[in-house]
């Protein structure tokens, strides 16, 4: 199950049904208004879980390592803030900040585009995000009984999406602890309608 925690009250909410309708706000152009309201003194940070629609596991941070693990409601290692950075064309870019240490973000090696298969980790959030590869953007691909599903693409590494190591076609992506990488988003020959394990739910 996916959940969110509102900073301050620390009130956890569980259930995929809570994502519907609200999730779209995260990745729409209104995201900046949602997470950075006009009066920053009254800003509320929303921490969310991110679950894979194929493996049914959540993104998990352990130190600097990032993998998938079974979803646990409110687990601190599975909570992220979607933090808007800037617009590029029609895309709202954002960082995924880590609940355990909000000064750290999901990150790729080095400071520019990375090749397919590069492992996702955690590193100090760059104060000038455009100079690093910590920015992501997303678009809705489909929707199922659990809510909308999204591809999450790295802005610096164009055409490469957040991915679970291994393949949906042979089940090699199912183990708990599988690393997250970036990989081409879609290929019609792959399983899951060509999306492999590159589609994600956002728990709100």
C-alpha positions as CSV (number, residue, x, y, z in Angstrom):
1,X,0.0,0.0,0.0
2,X,1.2,3.5,-0.7
3,X,0.8,6.4,1.7
4,X,1.7,10.0,2.4
5,X,2.7,11.9,5.5
6,X,2.1,15.6,6.0
7,X,5.0,17.2,7.8
8,X,3.9,18.6,11.1
9,X,1.0,16.3,11.9
10,X,2.9,13.1,10.7
11,X,-0.5,11.7,9.9
12,X,-0.2,8.7,7.6
13,X,-2.9,7.8,5.0
14,X,-2.9,4.5,3.2
15,X,-4.7,3.0,0.3
16,X,-4.3,3.3,-3.4
17,X,-7.8,4.9,-3.8
18,X,-6.4,8.1,-2.1
19,X,-4.2,8.7,-5.2
20,X,-7.0,9.2,-7.6
21,X,-7.7,12.8,-8.7
22,X,-4.9,14.1,-6.5
23,X,-1.9,12.5,-8.2
24,X,-2.4,14.4,-11.4
25,X,-1.8,17.6,-9.6
26,X,1.8,16.5,-8.8
27,X,2.9,16.4,-12.4
28,X,0.6,19.0,-13.9
29,X,1.7,22.6,-14.5
30,X,0.1,23.4,-11.1
31,X,2.7,21.4,-9.3
32,X,4.6,24.5,-8.4
33,X,1.5,26.0,-6.7
34,X,0.8,22.8,-4.9
35,X,4.3,22.4,-3.3
36,X,5.3,26.1,-3.2
37,X,2.2,28.1,-2.3
38,X,2.2,31.9,-2.5
39,X,2.8,32.2,1.2
40,X,5.8,30.0,1.9
41,X,5.4,30.6,5.7
42,X,2.4,28.3,5.5
43,X,3.9,25.8,3.1
44,X,3.1,22.1,3.8
45,X,5.4,19.4,2.7
46,X,3.8,16.3,1.4
47,X,5.8,13.1,1.5
48,X,4.7,10.3,-0.9
49,X,5.5,6.7,-1.7
50,X,6.3,5.8,-5.3
51,X,5.3,2.2,-6.3
52,X,6.0,0.2,-9.4
53,X,2.9,-0.9,-11.3
54,X,4.6,-4.1,-12.6
55,X,6.6,-5.4,-9.5
56,X,4.2,-3.8,-6.9
57,X,7.1,-2.7,-4.8
58,X,8.2,0.7,-3.7
59,X,11.3,2.8,-4.1
60,X,13.4,2.3,-1.0
61,X,16.4,4.4,0.2
62,X,19.1,2.7,2.4
63,X,21.9,5.1,2.9
64,X,23.1,6.2,-0.5
65,X,21.6,3.1,-2.2
66,X,18.2,3.0,-4.0
67,X,16.3,-0.2,-4.7
68,X,12.8,-1.6,-4.7
69,X,11.3,-3.1,-1.5
70,X,7.9,-4.3,-0.5
71,X,5.7,-1.3,0.3
72,X,5.2,-0.5,4.0
73,X,2.8,2.3,4.8
74,X,4.6,5.3,6.2
75,X,8.1,3.7,6.0
76,X,10.6,6.5,6.3
77,X,12.9,5.0,3.7
78,X,10.1,5.0,1.1
79,X,8.9,8.6,1.4
80,X,9.8,11.4,-1.0
81,X,9.0,15.0,-1.5
82,X,8.2,16.0,-5.1
83,X,10.0,19.4,-5.1
84,X,9.5,21.6,-8.2
85,X,12.6,23.3,-9.5
86,X,11.8,25.0,-12.8
87,X,9.9,24.8,-16.1
88,X,11.6,23.6,-19.4
89,X,9.1,24.1,-22.2
90,X,5.9,22.4,-21.1
91,X,7.6,20.3,-18.5
92,X,7.6,21.0,-14.8
93,X,10.9,19.6,-13.5
94,X,11.3,18.4,-10.0
95,X,13.7,16.8,-7.5
96,X,12.7,13.8,-5.5
97,X,13.9,14.7,-2.0
98,X,14.4,11.9,0.6
99,X,12.4,12.0,3.8
100,X,15.2,10.6,6.0
101,X,17.4,13.5,4.9
102,X,15.6,16.3,2.9
103,X,18.9,17.7,1.8
104,X,19.5,14.6,-0.3
105,X,17.9,13.8,-3.7
106,X,17.6,10.9,-6.1
107,X,20.7,11.3,-8.2
108,X,22.6,9.8,-11.2
109,X,26.4,9.5,-11.4
110,X,28.4,12.5,-12.3
111,X,26.8,15.8,-13.4
112,X,25.4,15.4,-16.9
113,X,23.6,12.8,-19.1
114,X,24.2,9.2,-18.2
115,X,23.9,6.1,-20.4
116,X,21.2,3.5,-20.2
117,X,21.7,1.2,-17.2
118,X,23.2,3.8,-14.9
119,X,22.3,3.1,-11.3
120,X,20.2,5.6,-9.4
121,X,21.5,6.7,-6.0
122,X,21.2,9.4,-3.5
123,X,23.3,12.5,-3.2
124,X,23.2,16.0,-1.8
125,X,20.6,18.1,-3.6
126,X,22.3,20.7,-5.9
127,X,21.5,24.3,-5.0
128,X,21.5,24.9,-8.8
129,X,19.6,21.9,-10.1
130,X,20.2,22.7,-13.8
131,X,23.9,21.9,-13.2
132,X,23.3,18.4,-12.1
133,X,21.2,15.4,-13.2
134,X,18.8,15.3,-10.3
135,X,15.8,16.7,-12.1
136,X,13.0,14.6,-13.3
137,X,9.7,15.0,-15.2
138,X,6.8,12.8,-15.7
139,X,3.8,12.1,-17.9
140,X,0.8,9.9,-17.4
141,X,0.9,6.8,-19.6
142,X,-2.2,4.9,-18.5
143,X,-4.6,4.2,-15.6
144,X,-5.8,1.1,-14.0
145,X,-7.8,0.1,-10.9
146,X,-5.1,1.4,-8.7
147,X,-5.0,4.8,-10.3
148,X,-2.8,6.7,-12.9
149,X,0.5,5.3,-14.0
150,X,3.4,7.5,-15.0
151,X,6.8,7.3,-16.7
152,X,9.4,9.2,-14.7
153,X,12.1,10.5,-17.0
154,X,15.5,12.0,-16.2
155,X,15.8,15.5,-17.7
156,X,19.6,15.4,-18.2
157,X,19.4,11.9,-19.8
158,X,16.7,12.5,-22.3
159,X,14.7,9.5,-23.4
160,X,15.7,7.4,-20.3
161,X,13.2,6.6,-17.6
162,X,13.3,5.4,-14.0
163,X,13.6,1.6,-14.3
164,X,13.9,-1.5,-12.1
165,X,16.9,-3.6,-13.0
166,X,15.9,-6.8,-14.8
167,X,13.0,-7.6,-17.2
168,X,9.3,-7.9,-16.8
169,X,9.3,-10.5,-19.6
170,X,11.2,-13.1,-17.5
171,X,10.5,-12.0,-14.0
172,X,14.1,-11.0,-13.3
173,X,12.9,-7.7,-12.0
174,X,10.7,-9.1,-9.2
175,X,13.2,-9.6,-6.4
176,X,13.1,-7.3,-3.4
177,X,16.4,-5.3,-3.4
178,X,16.6,-4.9,-7.2
179,X,18.5,-1.7,-8.0
180,X,16.9,1.2,-9.8
181,X,18.5,2.4,-13.0
182,X,17.5,4.5,-16.0
183,X,16.7,2.9,-19.3
184,X,14.9,3.7,-22.6
185,X,11.2,4.3,-21.7
186,X,9.4,2.1,-24.2
187,X,9.9,-0.6,-26.8
188,X,6.9,-2.3,-28.5
189,X,8.7,-5.7,-28.1
190,X,8.8,-5.5,-24.3
191,X,6.3,-6.9,-21.8
192,X,3.7,-4.7,-20.1
193,X,2.5,-3.1,-23.3
194,X,6.1,-2.2,-24.2
195,X,6.7,-0.4,-20.9
196,X,8.5,-3.1,-19.1
197,X,8.7,-2.0,-15.4
198,X,9.0,1.7,-16.2
199,X,5.5,2.8,-15.0
200,X,4.9,4.1,-11.5
201,X,2.1,5.0,-9.1
202,X,2.3,8.0,-6.8
203,X,0.9,7.5,-3.4
204,X,-0.9,10.6,-2.1
